[in-house]
């Protein structure tokens, strides 16, 4: 049954099932690569959409503000990356809410899932790249459940700027801005020795002080990908990319972020009213007691009424202090 882009029956025959090994690897290493997760047709649609956006953005390039402290200021000014197209373009919404991607997200952080953010990267020859960072440094969710999905729209390797990761660094806390005025309450109140960092995302490791924490780990590893592969990564994972070193290849990718839909989200890319931006985020799976948005372009999502989540069990307190499940009298 479909109502305003919501599908109530989750019994799909093409559901992507995560293996126990994949689940273990994600939580151990902080990332999981799903080879060929997107079918060729779906990848082609996103690639063609990305190319149309790239050509459209050619006429909108500008010069970076020399006063800006954003290490990515040139990338934004030159339109080599564009954020939140999922709110204005149907292909971008479909990509962010692709059912196979949500299948994996649901297995890793679900069952309830918000779709938060979308970013389209072009990375033309000689451009692109982002220094060491953690995604939760930028996007806070409480409880902390943020996860990213990096969709390769064409082959990505070390030459044209694939992602690099530090396996196991997902077990680190999120390192806050070094400016004490910006330190988060969590950093101030719950850690005795958590040092702030400066110039996160800067390509120069001498400037980006998060690189000093990265140096405590074995050498980072590259994650080469084929078109249609999707890399899922934990929001605390140290990761980066380098500028495209090729003369004639792009590195188009589509990157989206999600969190558990029971998390409070004091963030939204486009601003929000009140104390949280939950009402701006799409409920992509399950249910939530929080406000949420529906897909603008009617992309199908599998949602349920609050309290209807699969596998929920009602419990009753016993005289001896123990809790027992309540059955319906039919053995279920």
C-alpha positions as CSV (number, residue, x, y, z in Angstrom):
1,X,0.0,0.0,0.0
2,X,1.4,3.4,-0.9
3,X,0.4,6.7,0.7
4,X,2.4,9.8,-0.2
5,X,5.5,7.9,-1.0
6,X,5.2,5.6,2.0
7,X,5.1,1.8,1.5
8,X,3.5,0.0,4.5
9,X,4.4,-3.6,3.3
10,X,8.1,-4.2,3.8
11,X,8.0,-7.8,2.3
12,X,10.2,-7.1,-0.7
13,X,11.7,-9.9,-2.8
14,X,14.9,-8.0,-3.7
15,X,15.9,-6.9,-0.2
16,X,19.7,-6.8,0.4
17,X,20.6,-8.9,3.4
18,X,23.7,-8.0,5.3
19,X,25.8,-10.9,6.4
20,X,27.0,-11.5,10.0
21,X,30.5,-11.0,8.8
22,X,29.7,-7.6,7.2
23,X,28.0,-6.5,10.4
24,X,31.0,-7.5,12.5
25,X,33.4,-5.8,10.1
26,X,31.5,-2.5,10.2
27,X,31.4,-2.3,13.9
28,X,35.0,-3.5,14.3
29,X,36.7,-1.4,11.5
30,X,34.2,1.4,11.1
31,X,33.4,0.8,7.4
32,X,31.8,-1.7,5.1
33,X,32.1,-1.8,1.3
34,X,29.1,-3.4,-0.5
35,X,30.3,-4.3,-3.9
36,X,27.9,-3.7,-6.8
37,X,25.1,-2.7,-4.4
38,X,23.5,-0.5,-7.0
39,X,22.4,-2.0,-10.2
40,X,23.8,-0.7,-13.4
41,X,20.6,1.1,-14.4
42,X,20.4,2.9,-11.0
43,X,24.1,3.9,-11.1
44,X,23.7,5.2,-14.7
45,X,20.8,7.3,-13.7
46,X,22.8,8.9,-10.9
47,X,25.8,9.3,-13.1
48,X,23.8,11.1,-15.8
49,X,22.2,13.3,-13.2
50,X,25.6,14.2,-11.8
51,X,26.9,15.1,-15.3
52,X,23.9,17.2,-15.9
53,X,24.5,19.0,-12.6
54,X,28.2,19.4,-13.4
55,X,27.5,21.1,-16.7
56,X,24.8,23.3,-15.2
57,X,27.2,24.4,-12.5
58,X,29.9,25.4,-14.9
59,X,28.2,28.7,-15.4
60,X,27.9,29.3,-11.6
61,X,31.5,29.1,-10.6
62,X,32.8,31.9,-8.5
63,X,35.9,32.9,-6.5
64,X,36.5,31.8,-3.0
65,X,36.2,34.4,-0.2
66,X,39.8,35.1,0.9
67,X,38.5,35.8,4.4
68,X,36.8,32.5,4.8
69,X,38.5,30.0,7.2
70,X,36.7,27.0,5.6
71,X,39.4,24.7,4.2
72,X,36.9,23.6,1.5
73,X,36.1,27.2,0.4
74,X,37.6,26.8,-3.1
75,X,35.6,23.5,-3.7
76,X,32.3,25.2,-2.9
77,X,33.1,28.4,-4.8
78,X,34.1,26.4,-7.9
79,X,31.1,24.2,-7.5
80,X,33.0,20.9,-7.5
81,X,30.7,19.7,-4.8
82,X,27.0,20.6,-4.2
83,X,25.0,19.9,-1.1
84,X,21.3,18.9,-0.6
85,X,20.2,18.4,-4.2
86,X,17.9,15.7,-2.7
87,X,15.5,18.5,-1.7
88,X,15.2,20.0,-5.2
89,X,16.0,17.1,-7.7
90,X,14.0,13.9,-7.9
91,X,17.0,11.8,-9.0
92,X,18.9,12.9,-6.0
93,X,16.0,12.0,-3.7
94,X,15.7,8.5,-5.3
95,X,19.5,8.0,-4.8
96,X,19.4,9.0,-1.2
97,X,16.4,6.7,-0.5
98,X,17.6,3.8,-2.7
99,X,16.1,0.7,-1.0
100,X,19.3,-1.4,-1.1
101,X,21.2,1.4,0.6
102,X,18.5,1.7,3.3
103,X,18.5,-2.1,3.7
104,X,22.1,-1.9,4.8
105,X,21.6,1.2,6.9
106,X,18.6,-0.4,8.6
107,X,20.8,-3.5,9.5
108,X,23.6,-1.4,10.9
109,X,21.8,1.3,12.9
110,X,18.1,0.6,12.5
111,X,15.4,-0.4,12.4
112,X,14.3,3.3,12.3
113,X,16.1,5.5,9.9
114,X,16.3,9.2,9.1
115,X,17.8,10.4,5.8
116,X,19.6,13.6,6.6
117,X,21.9,14.9,3.9
118,X,23.1,14.5,0.4
119,X,26.3,15.7,-1.3
120,X,27.3,15.4,-5.0
121,X,31.0,15.4,-5.7
122,X,32.5,16.0,-9.2
123,X,36.3,16.1,-8.4
124,X,37.6,17.2,-11.8
125,X,41.2,16.7,-12.7
126,X,43.5,18.7,-10.3
127,X,40.7,19.4,-7.9
128,X,38.8,17.8,-5.0
129,X,40.1,16.2,-1.9
130,X,39.4,16.7,1.8
131,X,41.8,16.3,4.7
132,X,41.3,14.1,7.8
133,X,37.9,14.5,9.5
134,X,35.1,12.8,11.3
135,X,31.6,13.3,10.1
136,X,30.1,13.7,13.6
137,X,32.4,16.8,14.0
138,X,30.0,18.5,11.6
139,X,26.6,16.7,12.1
140,X,25.5,15.9,15.7
141,X,22.9,13.3,16.5
142,X,21.9,12.4,20.0
143,X,22.1,9.4,20.6
144,X,25.1,9.4,18.4
145,X,24.0,7.2,15.4
146,X,25.2,9.1,12.3
147,X,26.4,6.9,9.3
148,X,27.5,7.8,5.8
149,X,27.0,6.0,2.5
150,X,29.5,6.9,-0.3
151,X,28.2,5.8,-3.7
152,X,30.7,5.5,-6.5
153,X,29.2,6.8,-9.8
154,X,32.4,5.8,-11.7
155,X,35.5,3.9,-10.8
156,X,37.5,5.6,-8.0
157,X,41.2,4.8,-7.3
158,X,44.2,6.4,-5.8
159,X,44.9,8.4,-8.9
160,X,41.6,10.1,-9.2
161,X,40.9,10.5,-5.5
162,X,39.3,7.5,-3.8
163,X,38.6,7.6,-0.1
164,X,41.2,6.7,2.5
165,X,40.2,5.3,6.0
166,X,41.9,4.5,9.3
167,X,40.4,1.0,10.3
168,X,39.3,0.9,13.9
169,X,39.3,4.7,14.4
170,X,35.5,4.6,14.7
171,X,36.2,3.7,18.4
172,X,37.6,7.1,19.0
173,X,35.5,9.9,20.4
174,X,34.7,12.9,18.2
175,X,37.5,15.5,18.6
176,X,35.9,18.9,19.1
177,X,37.1,22.3,17.7
178,X,40.1,23.6,19.6
179,X,38.4,27.0,20.2
180,X,37.1,26.6,23.7
181,X,34.1,28.8,22.9
182,X,33.0,26.1,20.4
183,X,33.7,23.0,22.6
184,X,30.7,20.8,22.8
185,X,29.0,20.1,26.1
186,X,29.9,16.4,25.7
187,X,33.6,17.2,25.3
188,X,33.6,19.5,28.3
189,X,31.6,17.4,30.7
190,X,32.4,13.7,30.0
191,X,36.1,13.6,29.0
192,X,39.1,14.4,31.2
193,X,41.7,14.5,28.4
194,X,40.0,15.0,25.1
195,X,42.0,17.6,23.2
196,X,40.5,20.0,20.7
197,X,41.7,20.0,17.1
198,X,42.3,22.7,14.5
199,X,41.7,23.1,10.8
200,X,39.8,19.8,10.4
201,X,39.4,18.8,6.7
202,X,42.4,20.9,5.7
203,X,44.5,18.9,3.1
204,X,47.8,19.9,4.7
205,X,48.6,17.4,7.6
206,X,50.9,20.0,9.1
207,X,47.9,22.4,9.5
208,X,45.1,19.8,10.2
209,X,45.9,18.8,13.8
210,X,43.6,15.7,13.6
211,X,46.5,14.1,11.7
212,X,48.4,13.8,15.0
213,X,45.7,11.5,16.3
214,X,45.7,9.6,12.9
215,X,49.4,9.0,13.4
216,X,48.7,6.8,16.5
217,X,47.3,4.1,14.1
218,X,48.8,1.9,11.5
219,X,49.0,3.3,8.0
220,X,45.7,4.4,6.5
221,X,44.4,2.3,3.6
222,X,42.8,3.4,0.3
223,X,39.4,2.1,-0.6
224,X,39.2,1.7,-4.4
225,X,35.7,1.3,-5.7
226,X,33.9,0.4,-8.9
227,X,30.8,2.2,-10.2
228,X,27.8,1.0,-8.2
229,X,29.8,0.1,-5.1
230,X,28.8,1.7,-1.8
231,X,31.0,2.4,1.2
232,X,29.2,2.7,4.5
233,X,31.2,4.4,7.2
234,X,30.9,5.2,10.9
235,X,30.7,8.9,11.7
236,X,33.7,8.7,14.1
237,X,35.9,7.1,11.5
238,X,39.0,9.1,10.4
239,X,38.8,9.4,6.7
240,X,40.0,11.6,3.9
241,X,40.6,11.9,0.1
242,X,43.3,13.5,-2.0
243,X,43.0,15.8,-5.0
244,X,42.4,14.1,-8.4
245,X,45.9,13.6,-9.9
246,X,44.7,12.5,-13.3
247,X,44.7,14.8,-16.4
248,X,41.4,13.5,-18.0
249,X,39.3,11.6,-15.4
250,X,36.7,12.9,-13.0
251,X,35.7,11.1,-9.7
252,X,31.9,11.6,-9.5
253,X,30.3,10.3,-6.3
254,X,27.1,10.8,-4.3
255,X,27.4,10.8,-0.6
256,X,24.5,10.7,1.8
257,X,24.1,10.7,5.6
258,X,21.6,8.9,7.8
259,X,20.9,8.3,11.5
260,X,18.6,6.3,13.7
261,X,15.2,8.0,13.6
262,X,15.0,7.9,17.4
263,X,17.9,10.4,17.6
264,X,17.5,14.1,18.3
265,X,19.1,16.0,15.5
266,X,20.2,19.6,16.5
267,X,21.3,20.2,12.9
268,X,20.0,20.8,9.4
269,X,22.0,21.9,6.4
270,X,19.5,24.6,5.4
271,X,18.7,25.9,8.9
272,X,15.7,25.2,11.1
273,X,13.4,26.7,13.7
274,X,13.3,25.7,17.3
275,X,15.8,23.5,19.1
276,X,16.2,20.7,16.5
277,X,16.0,20.0,12.7
278,X,14.2,16.6,13.0
279,X,11.2,17.9,11.2
280,X,13.4,18.6,8.1
281,X,14.7,15.0,7.9
282,X,13.0,12.2,5.9
283,X,11.7,9.2,7.8
284,X,13.1,6.5,5.4
285,X,12.4,3.3,7.5
286,X,10.4,2.3,10.5
287,X,8.8,4.8,12.8
288,X,9.7,7.6,15.2
289,X,8.2,9.6,18.0
290,X,10.1,12.6,16.6
291,X,8.8,15.0,13.9
292,X,9.8,14.0,10.4
293,X,9.5,15.0,6.7
294,X,8.1,13.0,3.8
295,X,9.9,12.5,0.4
296,X,9.2,15.6,-1.7
297,X,9.1,13.7,-4.9
298,X,7.1,10.7,-3.7
299,X,10.0,8.2,-3.5
300,X,8.8,5.1,-1.8
301,X,9.9,4.5,1.7
302,X,9.0,1.7,4.2
303,X,7.5,3.3,7.3
304,X,5.2,2.1,10.0
305,X,3.0,3.6,12.7
306,X,4.6,4.3,16.1
307,X,4.8,1.2,18.1
308,X,4.4,-1.0,15.1
309,X,8.1,-1.8,14.6
310,X,8.8,-5.4,13.8
311,X,10.0,-7.6,16.6
312,X,8.7,-5.4,19.5
313,X,7.7,-7.3,22.6
314,X,5.4,-6.1,25.4
315,X,6.8,-6.8,28.9
316,X,5.0,-7.2,32.3
317,X,6.5,-6.9,35.7
318,X,6.2,-9.9,38.0
319,X,5.9,-10.1,41.8
320,X,9.5,-11.3,42.1
321,X,10.9,-8.3,40.3
322,X,11.5,-10.1,37.0
323,X,10.1,-9.0,33.6
324,X,8.2,-11.4,31.4
325,X,6.9,-11.1,27.8
326,X,3.2,-10.7,27.4
327,X,1.7,-13.0,24.8
328,X,-1.7,-12.8,23.0
329,X,-2.8,-16.3,24.2
330,X,-2.0,-17.9,20.8
331,X,1.5,-18.8,21.6
332,X,2.9,-15.8,19.8
